[in-house]
Amino acid sequence: MQHRVVRTLALLVPALCLYGAVSGARSADQVAPQVVATVCFMCHTERGDNPYLAFVPRLAAQNSTYILEQLNAFRDGSRADPPATMYMWPMVQNLNDEQLKDAAAWFAAQPAPKPFPADKSADQGRDIYLKGVLAEDVPACVTCHGAKADGNGIFPRLASQNAQYLLAQLRYFRAGVRNDKGADIMKPIALHLSESDMDAVANYLSSL
C-alpha cells in the first residue's frame, strides 16, 4: 500500500514543483484563494473536497490550527512520512507565513465535504471510535477528535475523510515515520490496533 502511495506521488512531483516555483514568484500579499488556486488546487481542489484522489486529504472544513500546524511541519521538515517528503515539502518551501495562514483559513471556511457510503465494517469502527479497545489499552478516539469527529486544535477533523488516506496515516504513526506534533499520542494507539481495527475505524469516519 505504501509503495503505491510513493509511486503515485512520484508521478505528480515534477508538475507540483513547477506550481510551487510559480507560487514563490508571486507577491507576498496574495489572498488565500489565489494561493490555493496556484499551489493547492491540482490535488486538493480549490474547495478542498476532492473525492477522487484516495491518498490526498480532504481539507474542506478542517480546523485551521491543524492545517497550519501541518503546513509548518512540512516546511520545516518535522513531518517526514513519504508523501510529505516527496509532495508537500517542495510545495511549501516558497510559501511565506502569511500564505500558509491564508490557505489554512480558506480551507477551514469551506463547507464540509460529502461523506462516503458506509462500509460493512462501519459498525465495528463506530464502537472503536466511541469506546476504544479496552483489552488493548486503546482509548476512545472521541476523547480527542470529538463526538462528530470534527476535531479541535491540533486534533484534526476526521469526518468524511477518505478511508484510504486515514488508514495510511495510522500505518505511518504505527511505523514511527510520522513524527509531527501529535505523533507521540497516536503512535502507541496505532501500535495496539490491528489492521482490521484500523480499517474499520477509517471506514466509519469516512461515512460521517
C-alpha positions in Angstrom: 0.0 0.0 0.0 2.8 2.5 1.0 4.7 1.7 -2.2 1.6 2.6 -4.3 1.4 6.0 -2.4 5.0 6.7 -3.2 4.7 5.8 -6.9 1.6 7.9 -7.3 3.2 10.9 -5.7 6.4 10.5 -7.7 4.4 11.0 -10.9 3.0 14.2 -9.5 6.2 15.8 -8.2 7.5 17.4 -11.4 4.3 19.2 -12.1 3.8 20.1 -8.4 7.2 21.6 -8.1 6.5 23.8 -11.1 3.4 25.1 -9.4 5.4 25.7 -6.3 8.0 27.7 -8.2 5.3 29.8 -9.8 3.8 30.4 -6.4 7.1 31.6 -5.0 7.4 34.2 -7.7 4.1 35.8 -6.8 3.9 38.7 -4.4 3.7 38.0 -0.7 0.3 39.6 -0.2 -1.7 37.1 -2.1 -5.0 36.3 -0.6 -5.9 32.7 0.2 -8.0 31.9 -2.9 -5.1 32.9 -5.1 -2.6 30.8 -3.1 -4.9 27.8 -3.2 -5.6 28.3 -6.9 -1.9 28.5 -7.7 -0.5 25.9 -5.4 -3.1 23.6 -3.9 -5.9 23.1 -6.3 -4.4 20.4 -8.5 -4.7 17.7 -5.8 -6.9 19.2 -3.1 -9.2 21.3 -5.4 -10.0 24.9 -4.5 -12.7 23.8 -2.1 -10.6 21.1 -0.5 -13.3 18.4 -1.1 -11.6 16.2 -3.7 -13.3 12.7 -3.5 -11.2 11.1 -6.2 -7.5 11.0 -5.1 -7.6 8.5 -2.3 -4.3 9.4 -0.7 -4.8 13.1 -0.7 -6.5 14.5 2.4 -9.8 16.4 2.1 -9.2 19.8 3.7 -12.6 21.3 3.5 -13.8 22.3 7.0 -10.6 21.0 8.5 -9.7 23.2 11.5 -7.2 26.0 10.6 -5.0 25.3 13.6 -4.3 21.8 12.4 -3.8 22.7 8.8 -1.3 25.5 9.7 0.5 23.1 12.1 0.9 20.6 9.3 2.0 23.2 6.7 4.7 24.4 9.1 5.7 20.8 9.8 6.1 20.2 6.0 8.1 23.4 5.6 10.5 22.8 8.5 10.8 19.0 7.7 9.4 17.8 11.1 6.7 15.8 9.3 8.6 13.2 7.3 6.3 10.5 6.1 6.8 9.5 2.4 4.0 11.7 0.9 5.3 14.7 3.0 8.8 14.5 1.8 8.0 13.8 -1.9 5.0 16.0 -2.3 4.4 18.6 0.4 8.0 19.6 1.2 8.7 21.1 -2.2 5.2 22.6 -2.4 5.6 24.8 0.7 9.2 25.9 0.6 8.3 29.0 -1.4 5.3 30.0 0.7 5.6 32.6 3.5 3.9 32.6 6.8 1.0 34.7 5.6 0.3 32.5 2.7 0.2 29.4 4.9 -2.2 31.2 7.3 -4.4 32.3 4.4 -4.5 28.8 2.9 -5.4 27.3 6.3 -8.1 29.8 6.9 -9.5 29.3 3.4 -9.9 25.6 3.6 -11.2 25.7 7.2 -14.0 28.0 6.0 -15.2 25.7 3.2 -18.3 23.6 3.6 -17.7 20.1 4.9 -17.3 17.5 2.2 -20.0 14.9 1.5 -19.4 11.6 3.3 -18.6 8.4 1.5 -21.0 5.4 1.7 -20.7 3.3 4.8 -18.7 0.2 4.6 -19.8 -3.1 6.2 -17.2 -2.6 8.9 -18.6 0.8 9.9 -20.4 -0.6 13.0 -17.1 -2.1 14.3 -15.4 1.2 13.6 -18.0 3.2 15.4 -17.6 1.0 18.5 -13.8 1.5 18.5 -14.2 5.3 17.9 -16.7 5.8 20.7 -15.4 3.2 23.2 -11.8 2.3 22.3 -10.4 -1.2 22.7 -10.0 -1.6 26.4 -8.4 -5.0 26.2 -5.6 -3.5 24.1 -5.3 -0.2 26.1 -6.7 1.8 23.1 -8.6 4.9 24.3 -11.8 6.1 22.6 -11.0 8.3 19.6 -13.9 10.5 20.5 -11.9 11.8 23.5 -9.7 14.0 21.3 -11.4 14.1 17.9 -15.0 14.9 19.2 -18.4 13.2 19.0 -18.8 14.2 15.4 -15.1 13.7 14.5 -14.8 17.4 13.7 -11.6 17.8 15.7 -10.2 20.6 17.7 -6.9 22.5 17.7 -4.1 20.1 16.9 -6.6 17.2 16.7 -7.8 17.0 13.1 -11.3 16.7 11.7 -11.6 13.1 10.6 -15.2 13.1 9.4 -15.8 12.5 5.7 -12.1 11.9 5.2 -11.1 9.3 2.6 -10.7 5.9 4.3 -7.6 5.0 2.4 -5.9 8.2 3.5 -6.8 7.6 7.1 -5.6 4.1 7.0 -2.3 5.2 5.5 -1.8 7.7 8.3 -2.5 5.1 11.0 0.2 2.9 9.4 2.6 5.8 9.3 2.0 6.5 13.0 2.5 2.8 13.8 5.7 2.7 11.9 7.0 5.8 13.5 7.5 7.7 10.2 5.1 10.4 11.2 6.9 12.5 13.9 5.0 15.8 13.8 3.1 17.2 16.8 0.5 14.6 18.0 2.5 11.6 16.7 3.6 10.8 20.3 -0.1 10.4 21.1 -1.0 8.5 18.0 1.9 6.0 17.8 1.1 3.9 20.9 -2.6 3.9 19.9 -1.8 2.7 16.3 0.6 0.1 17.7 -2.3 -1.5 19.6 -4.7 -1.5 16.8 -5.0 -4.5 14.4 -5.2 -4.0 10.7 -8.9 -4.8 10.8 -9.5 -2.3 13.6 -7.7 0.4 11.7 -9.6 -0.4 8.5 -12.9 -0.4 10.4 -12.3 3.0 12.1 -11.2 4.6 8.8 -14.3 3.3 7.0 -16.6 4.5 9.8 -15.0 8.0 9.8 -15.3 8.3 6.0 -19.0 7.8 6.3 -19.6 10.6 8.8 
